[in-house]
């Protein structure tokens, strides 16, 4: 049940109660406080949902535009010029200023909010590559993630296949029972010590 419907039901029951018992102001104050609390809680949920939706929408931004641009190779002098090209992007976290630093081959950014998610910064870097026509300096993490996932899955399949083949070879080699533990007896004076391997 949503907090709005609870609030509506509370208002209806409050009106009925006040009509029947006119001197119940403490109850009125309680119900008003409860209503305000429900509205504030609902407002927080709406704001959080809006912010998460905005982050998810922003995360997918600029992928299609970036794919349409062709890759160009840049020499060191051309890459050094990108340091002077600054992109300003307005986000829900404030204004973000970004430029490409050729010295350490990274995007540098400045923002008022230090808790800006990496996915937002990745989208701004894609916008930088689109704006200044430099696709080669921007890594498409969506493609890289898919490639890495495919390679990891192939390695996992190879490892499982190799383990199954080794188990089958072991089964074929021996027809006798293999004991897990061999007991070794040692004597020290009157004592007998049993060791397992």
C-alpha positions in Angstrom: 0.0 0.0 0.0 1.5 3.4 -1.0 1.9 6.2 1.5 -0.5 8.4 -0.4 -3.4 5.9 0.0 -2.5 5.5 3.7 -2.6 9.3 4.0 -6.0 9.5 2.3 -7.5 6.9 4.6 -6.0 8.7 7.6 -7.6 12.0 6.6 -11.0 10.3 6.1 -10.9 8.6 9.5 -9.7 11.9 11.1 -12.6 13.8 9.7 -15.1 11.2 11.0 -13.4 11.2 14.5 -13.4 15.0 14.7 -17.1 15.3 13.7 -18.1 12.9 16.5 -15.7 14.1 19.3 -15.0 17.9 18.9 -12.4 18.3 21.8 -9.7 16.0 20.4 -7.0 18.3 19.3 -4.1 16.1 20.5 -5.3 13.4 18.2 -5.5 16.0 15.4 -1.9 16.9 16.0 -0.9 13.3 15.9 -2.6 12.6 12.6 -1.2 15.7 11.0 2.3 14.8 12.1 1.8 11.3 10.7 0.6 12.7 7.4 3.6 15.0 7.1 5.9 12.1 7.9 4.3 10.0 5.2 4.6 12.8 2.6 8.2 13.3 3.4 9.1 9.6 3.2 7.3 9.4 -0.2 9.1 12.5 -1.4 12.5 10.8 -0.5 11.6 7.7 -2.5 10.5 9.7 -5.5 13.7 11.8 -5.5 15.9 8.6 -5.1 14.0 6.9 -8.0 14.3 9.9 -10.2 18.1 10.2 -9.6 18.7 6.5 -10.3 16.6 6.7 -13.4 18.6 9.7 -14.5 21.9 7.9 -13.9 20.7 4.9 -15.9 19.5 7.0 -18.8 22.7 9.0 -18.8 24.8 5.9 -18.7 23.5 4.8 -22.1 24.0 8.2 -23.7 26.3 8.8 -26.7 26.9 5.1 -27.5 25.2 5.2 -30.9 26.8 8.5 -31.9 30.2 7.3 -30.9 29.9 4.2 -33.1 29.1 6.3 -36.2 32.4 8.3 -35.9 35.4 6.8 -37.7 38.7 6.1 -35.9 41.5 8.6 -36.7 45.1 8.2 -35.6 46.7 11.2 -34.0 50.4 12.0 -33.6 51.8 13.5 -30.3 51.4 17.1 -31.4 47.7 16.7 -32.3 47.1 14.8 -29.0 48.7 17.6 -27.1 46.2 20.1 -28.6 43.3 18.2 -26.9 44.6 19.6 -23.5 43.2 23.0 -24.6 39.9 21.6 -25.7 37.6 21.7 -22.6 34.1 20.2 -22.6 31.5 21.5 -20.2 28.6 19.2 -19.4 25.7 19.9 -17.2 24.6 16.9 -15.1 22.5 16.4 -11.9 25.8 16.5 -10.0 26.6 20.0 -11.3 28.8 21.2 -14.1 31.5 18.9 -15.2 34.6 20.2 -17.1 36.6 17.6 -18.9 39.7 17.6 -21.1 42.1 14.9 -22.4 45.6 14.8 -20.9 48.1 13.3 -23.3 50.9 13.1 -20.7 49.2 10.2 -18.8 46.6 9.3 -21.5 43.6 10.0 -19.3 40.6 12.3 -19.2 40.9 14.9 -16.4 37.7 16.4 -15.0 36.6 19.0 -12.5 33.3 19.0 -10.7 31.7 20.5 -7.6 30.5 17.1 -6.4 33.2 14.6 -5.5 30.8 11.7 -5.5 30.0 11.6 -9.2 29.6 8.1 -10.5 32.1 6.6 -12.9 29.4 5.8 -15.4 28.5 9.5 -15.7 32.1 10.3 -16.3 32.3 7.6 -19.0 29.4 9.1 -20.8 31.0 12.6 -20.7 34.2 11.1 -22.1 32.1 9.7 -25.0 30.6 13.1 -25.5 34.1 14.6 -25.6 35.2 12.1 -28.3 32.1 13.0 -30.3 32.4 16.7 -29.9 36.1 16.9 -30.9 36.0 14.0 -33.3 38.6 11.8 -31.5 37.1 8.4 -31.1 40.5 6.7 -30.9 41.3 8.2 -27.4 38.0 7.1 -25.9 37.6 3.5 -24.8 34.2 2.0 -25.4 33.7 0.1 -22.1 30.6 -1.6 -23.4 32.5 -3.4 -26.1 35.5 -4.1 -23.8 33.2 -5.6 -21.2 31.6 -7.9 -23.8 35.0 -9.0 -25.1 36.3 -9.7 -21.6 33.2 -11.6 -20.7 33.4 -13.7 -23.9 37.1 -14.5 -23.2 36.4 -15.4 -19.6 33.6 -17.7 -20.6 35.8 -19.5 -23.2 38.6 -19.9 -20.7 36.1 -21.4 -18.2 34.8 -23.8 -20.8 38.3 -24.9 -21.7 39.2 -25.5 -18.1 36.1 -27.5 -17.5 36.7 -29.6 -20.6 40.3 -30.2 -19.6 39.3 -31.3 -16.1 36.7 -33.7 -17.5 39.3 -35.2 -19.9 41.8 -35.7 -17.0 39.1 -37.4 -14.9 38.3 -39.8 -17.8 42.0 -40.6 -18.3 42.4 -41.4 -14.6 39.3 -43.7 -14.8 40.7 -45.5 -17.9 44.2 -46.0 -16.5 43.3 -47.9 -13.3 40.9 -50.7 -12.8 42.0 -51.2 -9.2 40.8 -49.4 -6.1 42.9 -46.4 -5.0 43.0 -45.8 -1.3 42.9 -42.2 -0.2 45.1 -42.6 2.9 48.0 -44.8 3.4 48.8 -45.6 7.0 52.3 -45.6 8.1 53.3 -47.1 11.4 56.2 -45.8 13.5 57.4 -47.1 16.8 58.9 -45.0 19.4 59.6 -47.1 22.3 56.4 -48.7 23.5 54.2 -46.4 21.5 52.9 -47.0 17.9 52.3 -43.7 16.0 50.0 -43.8 12.9 50.5 -41.1 10.3 48.4 -40.4 7.3 49.6 -39.1 4.0 
